[in-house]
Amino acid sequence: GYDLFTQTFRGKVALQSYTSCKGGNDLRLSVNAFNPSDFSWIGNQALFSNLGIQGARASNLKSQFFGLPGTGNPYYYRIATDTGGLTGLSSTVLGNAQSLSPTFFTIWVGIDDLLPYAVSGGSAELGPRFEITAESIFSQALDTLVFGLSSNNTDGLIATVPDVTLFPYFYTIPYNGLVLTKAQADSLNIIAPPGIVFSEGANPLVVRNSGIGPIRQLNEEEKVLLSAPIDSIRCGLLGTTLRPLSDRQVLKSDELVALRTALQVYNDKIRSIAQLYGLALSDMHGFFAKLTSGIRVNGLDFSYKYLSGGFFSSDGIHPN
Protein backbone atom coordinates (compact mmCIF):
# COMPACT_ATOMS: atom_id res chain seq x y z
CA GLY A 1 0.00 0.00 0.00
CA TYR A 2 0.92 3.67 -0.24
CA ASP A 3 0.68 5.94 2.81
CA LEU A 4 -0.87 9.15 1.50
CA PHE A 5 0.24 11.21 4.49
CA THR A 6 3.90 10.15 4.68
CA GLN A 7 3.97 9.48 0.92
CA THR A 8 5.92 6.27 1.47
CA PHE A 9 5.17 2.65 0.65
CA ARG A 10 4.17 0.13 3.29
CA GLY A 11 2.64 -3.33 3.60
CA LYS A 12 -0.69 -4.18 2.06
CA VAL A 13 -3.75 -2.81 3.84
CA ALA A 14 -6.51 -5.22 4.85
CA LEU A 15 -9.86 -5.02 6.63
CA GLN A 16 -9.95 -6.52 10.11
CA SER A 17 -12.99 -7.35 12.22
CA TYR A 18 -12.91 -6.09 15.81
CA THR A 19 -15.19 -5.21 18.74
CA SER A 20 -15.69 -1.46 18.90
CA CYS A 21 -15.59 0.59 22.09
CA LYS A 22 -19.40 0.47 22.08
CA GLY A 23 -19.32 -3.33 22.16
CA GLY A 24 -20.54 -3.96 18.63
CA ASN A 25 -18.86 -5.67 15.70
CA ASP A 26 -16.97 -3.28 13.44
CA LEU A 27 -14.23 -3.13 10.84
CA ARG A 28 -10.89 -1.33 10.83
CA LEU A 29 -7.80 -1.23 8.64
CA SER A 30 -4.66 -3.15 9.46
CA VAL A 31 -1.31 -3.03 7.70
CA ASN A 32 0.30 -6.36 6.89
CA ALA A 33 4.03 -6.97 6.95
CA PHE A 34 5.97 -5.17 4.22
CA ASN A 35 7.43 -7.39 1.50
CA PRO A 36 10.47 -5.71 -0.15
CA SER A 37 10.12 -7.88 -3.25
CA ASP A 38 6.84 -6.10 -4.03
CA PHE A 39 8.93 -3.06 -4.94
CA SER A 40 11.99 -4.65 -6.57
CA TRP A 41 12.96 -3.43 -10.04
CA ILE A 42 11.36 -5.32 -12.92
CA GLY A 43 11.69 -2.63 -15.57
CA ASN A 44 14.20 -4.76 -17.52
CA GLN A 45 11.72 -7.60 -17.96
CA ALA A 46 9.07 -5.96 -20.17
CA LEU A 47 7.65 -2.69 -21.43
CA PHE A 48 4.60 -1.65 -19.45
CA SER A 49 1.74 0.05 -21.27
CA ASN A 50 -0.21 0.93 -18.11
CA LEU A 51 1.83 3.80 -16.72
CA GLY A 52 -0.65 5.02 -14.13
CA ILE A 53 1.63 5.69 -11.15
CA GLN A 54 0.24 6.06 -7.65
CA GLY A 55 1.16 9.38 -6.03
CA ALA A 56 2.28 11.04 -9.29
CA ARG A 57 1.74 14.74 -9.76
CA ALA A 58 1.51 15.98 -13.34
CA SER A 59 5.05 17.38 -13.23
CA ASN A 60 6.44 14.05 -11.91
CA LEU A 61 5.59 12.35 -15.18
CA LYS A 62 8.33 14.27 -16.99
CA SER A 63 10.88 14.21 -14.17
CA GLN A 64 14.19 12.32 -14.47
CA PHE A 65 14.31 11.97 -10.70
CA PHE A 66 11.00 10.15 -10.41
CA GLY A 67 12.42 6.67 -11.06
CA LEU A 68 15.49 6.85 -8.83
CA PRO A 69 15.87 4.29 -6.03
CA GLY A 70 15.14 5.59 -2.55
CA THR A 71 14.28 9.16 -3.45
CA GLY A 72 11.93 8.52 -6.38
CA ASN A 73 8.47 7.03 -6.48
CA PRO A 74 8.64 3.32 -5.56
CA TYR A 75 5.90 2.38 -8.01
CA TYR A 76 7.58 4.04 -10.97
CA TYR A 77 11.03 2.83 -9.89
CA ARG A 78 9.68 -0.72 -10.12
CA ILE A 79 8.85 -0.44 -13.84
CA ALA A 80 11.20 2.34 -15.01
CA THR A 81 13.37 1.38 -17.99
CA ASP A 82 16.30 3.30 -16.47
CA THR A 83 16.70 3.84 -12.72
CA GLY A 84 19.68 6.16 -13.02
CA GLY A 85 22.45 3.64 -12.49
CA LEU A 86 24.81 5.23 -15.02
CA THR A 87 23.84 8.91 -15.25
CA GLY A 88 22.06 9.52 -11.95
CA LEU A 89 18.94 10.40 -13.93
CA SER A 90 16.08 7.99 -14.50
CA SER A 91 13.83 7.44 -17.47
CA THR A 92 10.55 9.36 -17.36
CA VAL A 93 6.97 8.17 -17.44
CA LEU A 94 6.40 10.35 -20.50
CA GLY A 95 9.46 8.91 -22.22
CA ASN A 96 8.39 5.36 -21.47
CA ALA A 97 4.95 6.10 -22.94
CA GLN A 98 6.47 7.59 -26.08
CA SER A 99 8.77 4.58 -26.53
CA LEU A 100 5.67 2.39 -26.94
CA SER A 101 4.71 4.31 -30.10
CA PRO A 102 1.05 4.36 -29.03
CA THR A 103 -1.78 4.76 -31.50
CA PHE A 104 -4.07 6.02 -28.72
CA PHE A 105 -3.43 7.33 -25.22
CA THR A 106 -5.44 8.23 -22.12
CA ILE A 107 -4.25 10.77 -19.57
CA TRP A 108 -5.82 11.51 -16.20
CA VAL A 109 -3.72 13.73 -13.96
CA GLY A 110 -4.43 16.26 -11.22
CA ILE A 111 -5.79 14.18 -8.36
CA ASP A 112 -2.37 13.69 -6.81
CA ASP A 113 -1.66 17.40 -7.22
CA LEU A 114 -4.42 17.95 -4.63
CA LEU A 115 -4.51 14.85 -2.42
CA PRO A 116 -1.33 15.34 -0.32
CA TYR A 117 -2.63 18.72 0.83
CA ALA A 118 -6.09 17.31 1.46
CA VAL A 119 -5.10 14.19 3.42
CA SER A 120 -2.73 16.21 5.60
CA GLY A 121 -5.54 18.53 6.64
CA GLY A 122 -4.12 21.38 4.58
CA SER A 123 -0.71 21.13 6.22
CA ALA A 124 1.33 22.89 3.54
CA GLU A 125 3.72 24.01 6.26
CA LEU A 126 5.07 20.44 6.35
CA GLY A 127 6.90 21.06 3.08
CA PRO A 128 6.51 21.18 -0.70
CA ARG A 129 5.18 17.64 -1.03
CA PHE A 130 2.09 18.64 0.97
CA GLU A 131 1.35 21.77 -1.05
CA ILE A 132 -1.25 22.12 -3.77
CA THR A 133 0.60 22.15 -7.08
CA ALA A 134 0.82 25.73 -8.32
CA GLU A 135 -1.51 26.39 -11.22
CA SER A 136 1.36 27.50 -13.49
CA ILE A 137 3.34 24.31 -12.79
CA PHE A 138 0.32 22.09 -13.46
CA SER A 139 -0.45 23.94 -16.68
CA GLN A 140 3.13 23.74 -17.98
CA ALA A 141 3.38 20.04 -17.10
CA LEU A 142 0.12 19.24 -18.87
CA ASP A 143 1.26 21.13 -21.96
CA THR A 144 4.47 19.08 -22.04
CA LEU A 145 2.71 15.77 -21.51
CA VAL A 146 0.02 16.22 -24.14
CA PHE A 147 2.42 17.73 -26.68
CA GLY A 148 4.76 14.75 -26.21
CA LEU A 149 2.02 12.14 -26.49
CA SER A 150 0.40 13.87 -29.49
CA SER A 151 3.62 14.53 -31.40
CA ASN A 152 2.85 11.88 -34.05
CA ASN A 153 -0.77 13.01 -34.46
CA THR A 154 -1.76 10.32 -31.98
CA ASP A 155 -5.37 10.38 -30.86
CA GLY A 156 -6.17 10.36 -27.16
CA LEU A 157 -8.54 11.00 -24.30
CA ILE A 158 -8.07 13.32 -21.35
CA ALA A 159 -10.16 13.34 -18.17
CA THR A 160 -11.19 16.06 -15.75
CA VAL A 161 -10.34 15.93 -12.05
CA PRO A 162 -13.02 15.01 -9.48
CA ASP A 163 -13.59 16.94 -6.27
CA VAL A 164 -11.43 14.90 -3.89
CA THR A 165 -13.13 16.43 -0.84
CA LEU A 166 -16.21 14.36 -1.64
CA PHE A 167 -14.32 11.07 -1.32
CA PRO A 168 -15.26 8.89 1.71
CA TYR A 169 -11.94 9.77 3.37
CA PHE A 170 -13.40 13.23 3.95
CA TYR A 171 -17.06 12.25 4.02
CA THR A 172 -17.45 9.41 6.53
CA ILE A 173 -17.05 11.13 9.92
CA PRO A 174 -19.62 13.96 10.11
CA TYR A 175 -18.71 17.39 11.43
CA ASN A 176 -21.23 16.75 14.25
CA GLY A 177 -20.03 13.23 15.00
CA LEU A 178 -19.64 13.88 18.72
CA VAL A 179 -22.62 12.13 20.35
CA LEU A 180 -23.06 12.95 24.05
CA THR A 181 -25.37 11.99 26.84
CA LYS A 182 -27.02 14.81 28.81
CA ALA A 183 -24.66 14.16 31.73
CA GLN A 184 -21.60 14.36 29.47
CA ALA A 185 -22.83 17.57 27.83
CA ASP A 186 -23.59 19.23 31.18
CA SER A 187 -20.14 18.27 32.51
CA LEU A 188 -18.33 19.60 29.43
CA ASN A 189 -20.32 22.86 29.49
CA ILE A 190 -18.96 23.64 32.96
CA ILE A 191 -15.41 23.95 31.59
CA ALA A 192 -16.17 25.01 28.00
CA PRO A 193 -14.73 28.37 26.89
CA PRO A 194 -17.04 31.08 25.52
CA GLY A 195 -18.58 30.21 22.17
CA ILE A 196 -18.55 26.43 22.70
CA VAL A 197 -21.77 24.78 23.86
CA PHE A 198 -22.64 21.08 24.09
CA SER A 199 -26.04 19.42 24.23
CA GLU A 200 -27.48 15.93 24.41
CA GLY A 201 -27.15 14.11 21.08
CA ALA A 202 -25.00 15.06 18.08
CA ASN A 203 -22.56 17.96 18.53
CA PRO A 204 -20.02 19.66 16.26
CA LEU A 205 -16.56 18.33 16.96
CA VAL A 206 -13.99 20.63 18.52
CA VAL A 207 -10.73 21.36 16.69
CA ARG A 208 -7.62 23.23 17.70
CA ASN A 209 -6.59 25.68 15.02
CA SER A 210 -2.96 25.63 13.84
CA GLY A 211 -1.26 23.49 16.46
CA ILE A 212 -1.38 25.67 19.60
CA GLY A 213 -4.10 28.05 18.42
CA PRO A 214 -7.56 28.54 19.94
CA ILE A 215 -10.15 25.80 19.95
CA ARG A 216 -13.60 26.00 18.32
CA GLN A 217 -16.43 23.83 17.06
CA LEU A 218 -16.51 22.82 13.41
CA ASN A 219 -18.77 24.42 10.84
CA GLU A 220 -21.16 22.25 8.85
CA GLU A 221 -19.14 22.46 5.61
CA GLU A 222 -15.83 21.44 7.21
CA LYS A 223 -14.49 17.91 6.81
CA VAL A 224 -13.18 15.45 9.39
CA LEU A 225 -10.56 13.13 7.90
CA LEU A 226 -10.74 9.36 8.17
CA SER A 227 -7.34 9.53 9.89
CA ALA A 228 -9.17 10.67 13.05
CA PRO A 229 -9.61 7.58 15.28
CA ILE A 230 -13.33 6.95 15.31
CA ASP A 231 -13.38 4.93 18.57
CA SER A 232 -11.67 7.81 20.36
CA ILE A 233 -14.47 10.09 19.15
CA ARG A 234 -17.14 7.58 20.17
CA CYS A 235 -15.78 6.74 23.61
CA GLY A 236 -12.66 8.73 24.43
CA LEU A 237 -13.97 12.32 24.27
CA LEU A 238 -11.80 13.10 21.25
CA GLY A 239 -13.28 16.17 19.60
CA THR A 240 -14.28 17.79 22.91
CA THR A 241 -12.64 20.68 24.74
CA LEU A 242 -10.72 18.07 26.75
CA ARG A 243 -9.23 16.47 23.62
CA PRO A 244 -9.64 18.69 20.57
CA LEU A 245 -9.06 17.26 17.12
CA SER A 246 -5.73 18.14 15.57
CA ASP A 247 -5.64 20.74 12.82
CA ARG A 248 -4.28 17.93 10.61
CA GLN A 249 -7.39 15.81 11.14
CA VAL A 250 -9.71 18.42 9.63
CA LEU A 251 -10.13 20.31 6.36
CA LYS A 252 -11.22 23.79 7.37
CA SER A 253 -13.26 26.24 5.32
CA ASP A 254 -10.29 28.18 3.91
CA GLU A 255 -8.51 24.94 2.99
CA LEU A 256 -11.57 23.69 1.14
CA VAL A 257 -11.69 26.95 -0.80
CA ALA A 258 -8.00 26.54 -1.75
CA LEU A 259 -8.60 22.99 -2.99
CA ARG A 260 -11.71 23.84 -5.00
CA THR A 261 -10.12 26.94 -6.51
CA ALA A 262 -7.18 24.88 -7.78
CA LEU A 263 -9.57 22.17 -8.96
CA GLN A 264 -11.49 24.67 -11.08
CA VAL A 265 -8.28 25.99 -12.65
CA TYR A 266 -7.00 22.46 -13.37
CA ASN A 267 -10.25 21.46 -15.06
CA ASP A 268 -10.40 24.65 -17.09
CA LYS A 269 -6.90 23.87 -18.36
CA ILE A 270 -7.84 20.25 -19.14
CA ARG A 271 -10.90 21.32 -21.12
CA SER A 272 -8.92 23.89 -23.07
CA ILE A 273 -6.13 21.48 -23.95
CA ALA A 274 -8.66 18.85 -25.05
CA GLN A 275 -10.09 21.39 -27.46
CA LEU A 276 -6.65 22.55 -28.64
CA TYR A 277 -5.45 19.03 -29.50
CA GLY A 278 -8.79 17.59 -30.55
CA LEU A 279 -8.79 15.03 -27.72
CA ALA A 280 -11.83 13.19 -26.41
CA LEU A 281 -12.86 14.61 -23.03
CA SER A 282 -14.09 12.39 -20.21
CA ASP A 283 -15.97 14.33 -17.53
CA MET A 284 -14.79 12.38 -14.50
CA HIS A 285 -15.54 15.41 -12.33
CA GLY A 286 -19.21 15.11 -13.24
CA PHE A 287 -19.24 11.32 -12.97
CA PHE A 288 -17.80 11.29 -9.44
CA ALA A 289 -20.25 14.01 -8.40
CA LYS A 290 -23.14 11.69 -9.31
CA LEU A 291 -21.94 9.21 -6.69
CA THR A 292 -23.05 11.52 -3.89
CA SER A 293 -26.64 10.52 -4.68
CA GLY A 294 -25.73 7.04 -5.94
CA ILE A 295 -25.64 5.41 -9.37
CA ARG A 296 -26.80 2.07 -10.77
CA VAL A 297 -24.64 0.10 -13.23
CA ASN A 298 -25.88 -3.20 -14.68
CA GLY A 299 -28.37 -3.54 -11.85
CA LEU A 300 -25.80 -2.86 -9.12
CA ASP A 301 -25.94 0.19 -6.85
CA PHE A 302 -22.83 2.24 -6.05
CA SER A 303 -22.35 5.30 -3.84
CA TYR A 304 -19.80 7.33 -1.90
CA LYS A 305 -20.66 5.47 1.32
CA TYR A 306 -17.52 4.08 2.94
CA LEU A 307 -17.08 0.29 2.45
CA SER A 308 -20.76 -0.52 1.84
CA GLY A 309 -21.03 1.86 -1.13
CA GLY A 310 -19.04 -0.56 -3.28
CA PHE A 311 -17.26 2.07 -5.40
CA PHE A 312 -14.30 3.07 -3.21
CA SER A 313 -11.66 0.81 -1.74
CA SER A 314 -10.91 0.50 1.96
CA ASP A 315 -8.65 3.57 2.00
CA GLY A 316 -11.66 5.77 1.26
CA ILE A 317 -9.92 7.39 -1.72
CA HIS A 318 -9.19 4.99 -4.57
CA PRO A 319 -11.96 3.29 -6.58
CA ASN A 320 -12.23 -0.48 -6.48
N, C-alpha and C positions, 0 to 999 in steps of 0.2 A: 504494500500500500504506500501511499504518498501522504505525508503529514502536511496539510495545507498551511498550518501556522508556522512550523519550523522550516517548511519547504525542504524536507529531507525524506529519504525513503526509509521504510520500516517494514516489519513483518506484515503478512496479510491480515486484514481485519475481518472478524467473524462475529456473528450474533451469538449471544450467550444468554440462556435463561437464568433468572435469579429471582429471589424473593425481595420485593421492594420494601422500603422502610414502613410502608403502610400495611405490609403483610400479604399483599397480593402477588400473583405471578407477573413478571415483567421481563423485558428484554433489554440488554445493554451490549455495547460493543467491547470486544476484547481483541488484543493484538497478539497474534501468534508469533512464535520465534522467527527471527529474521534468517533467511537463507541466502548467503552471499552469491550462490550460483544463479539466483534469479536475476542478478544484475551483471553477470559476467559478459564480456564482449563477444558478440556473435556476428558483428558486422562484416567479417570476412567469409561468412558462410553462404550468404545470399544477398540479393538486392531486395529491399522491402518497399512495397508500393503503398502501404498504409503508413504514412509519416505523421500521424496525429500523435503529438508528444504531450504527455501530461505535464502541466505546469509551465507551458511555453507561452511567453508573451510574443506579440507579433514581431518585435525586433529580434528576439532570440532566434528566429527561424533563418536569419541571415548572418548570424554571429559565428565566427570561427573559434570561439571559446566555449560554445554550447556543448560540444562533444568531448571535452577534455575529461580525463579521469579525476575524480575527487572534487574539482571545482565546477564542473559542468553539470548538465542535467543527467541523472543516472539512466533515465529511459532513452534519451537520445544517444548517450555514450554506448549503450548496449548494441545499437544497430548502426552507429555511424561507420561510414566506410573508412574514415581516417580519424584516429583519436589523438593526433598530434605527436606521435612518437618521434618523428624526424624533425619537424619544423616548430613544434610547440603550438601549432594551430590546427584545429580539427576541420573536418569537412563541415558543410552546413546542411541544414534540412532542405533549404531551397536548392542547393547544388545537387543533393541526392535526388530530389524530385526531377530536376532537369535532366540528370543522367539517365533517367528511365525513358526519355523521349515520349512523354505521354501524348495521347491523342485527345484526352479530356482530363480535366482536373477539378477538384472541389477544394474550396478553402473556407475555413470557419475559424476565425481568430477574434480575439477581443475579450473573451471570458476571463482568461488568465491575466489580462491586463487590469482587471477589476477585483478578482477574487482575493488575492493576498491582503489587500486593504480591507476588504469586507470581512474576511474570517478573523482578522486581528482586531476587529472592533474599531477600525479606522485609525490604527496605531502607526501612522506614517513616521512618527518620531523614532521608531525602531530601526529605520534605515531604508535605503532605496528599494529593497525588494518588497517592502510593504506599502509602497506608494502606488497611487493610481498612475498608470502610464500617461505622461504628458500627451496632450492631443497632437502636438506637432510631431512627436516621436512616433506615435501610432500611425499617423497619416503618412509619414515618410516611409515607414516600414511596409505599410500596405502597398504603397506605390511600387516599391522595389520588388515585392513578392509577386504582385500581379503582372508587372512588366516582364519579370523573368519567366514566369510560367506561360505567358502569352506570346513570347518572343517569336515563336514559329506559327503564329496565327492559330494557336491551340484554343479550342473551345473550353469553357469551364463554367462552374457555378460557384457563387459566393453567397454566404449566409449572414444575416444580421445577428446581432448579439442579444440574447434575452436579458431581462432584468433579473440579475442574480439575487437581489434582495427578496425575491418571491420564492426562492428555493426553500425546501423544508428546513435547512440548516438555520434559517432566519425566521422561520414561520411556525415552528412547532411549539415553542414555549411562549405563551401569550404575555403581553406586557403586564397584564393583571393576573399573573399566574401564582400570586401569593394568596393562598386560601387560609383564612384564620378563623378560629373559634371566637366567640364574644370575649371569653376570658383572655385569650392571647391579644386581641385587639385592644382591650382596655389596658392591659399591662404595658403594651408598647406605646400607647398614647401618653402614658405618664412621663416617659422619657423622650418622646419625640420632639425634635426641634420645630420651631414655627414653620408652617407651610406643609407639614407632613401629618396626615391623619389616617388612621386605620379603622376599619369597621369589620363586622362579622361577614364572612364570605370572601369573594375575590377582591384583591387589592392590587393596585399598581406596585410593581417591584421597585425597590430603592436601589439607586446606583450612586457610586461616588465618582464625581467628575474629575478626570485628569489626575489620577493617582492619589494625591493628597488634598484634592479640592473638596468643595462642599458636597453634601449628599442631597438627593432629591428623589421624588417619585417619577417614574417614567411617564411619558406622554403616550397616547394611544397609537401613534404612528411609528414609534420607536421599536426596534427589534432586539429581542434577546437571542443570543447565539446558542446553538446546540452544545457548545463547549461548556456552558454553565451546568454544573451537576444538578440534575433534576431532583434527586433524592434529598439533596441539601436544601433545596427550595421547599420541598414537600414537608420535611421533618426537622430540618436543622436551622430554621430561621434565616437561611440565606436569602438576601433580598429585602431584609428588614433594616432598621436603623442600627441594630446590633451587629449585623453582618451584611453590609451593602455589597451589591454586585460590583465587580471590577469594571472599570471603564472599558477594558478589553473584552468583556463579555456582552457588550451592548453596542448596537449601531444607533447613534443618536441622530437627531433631526438634521443637524448640519452635515453629518457624514453621509446620510442618505441623499441629501441634495447634491453633494459632491459626486457621489457614485452615479446618480441619475443624469446629472449634467454631462459627465464624461460619456455615459452610455448614449445619450442623444447625439453627441458629436461623432462618436464612433460610427453609429448607424447612418448618420447623414453622409459620412465619408464612404461607407460601404455601398450605399445606394448610388452615390455619384460615380464611383469607380466601376460599378456594374454597368451603368449606362455608357460610360466612356469606352469600355472595352467590349461592350456587347455581350456581357456575361448573363447567364440565367441568375435570377435573384430568388433565394429561398428566405421567406420571412419567418425565421426561427423566433424572433422577438414576439411576433403575433401568435405563433403556435404555442410557445410556452405560456403566454398570458392566458390562453384558453384553459390551461390546466387548473387555474384557480377555481373554476366552476365545474371542472371535470370534462372528460371527453370519452367517447366510446369508439373503439376500433375493433372491427370483426366480432362484435358482440361482447367485448370485454371492456370494463370500465377502468379508467385511469384518472388519477388526480394528484395534486401536490401533497396529499396527506402522507406524513412520514411512515414508512414501512408498509402500511396497509393500502396506500394509494397505488402501489404497483409500478409507478413510473420511475421513481428515483431509487438509487441504491442505498445501502445502509449508512453511507456517510452524509446523506441528506443533500448532496450536491450533484453527483454524477448520475445520469440516467442509467437504468438497467440495460 
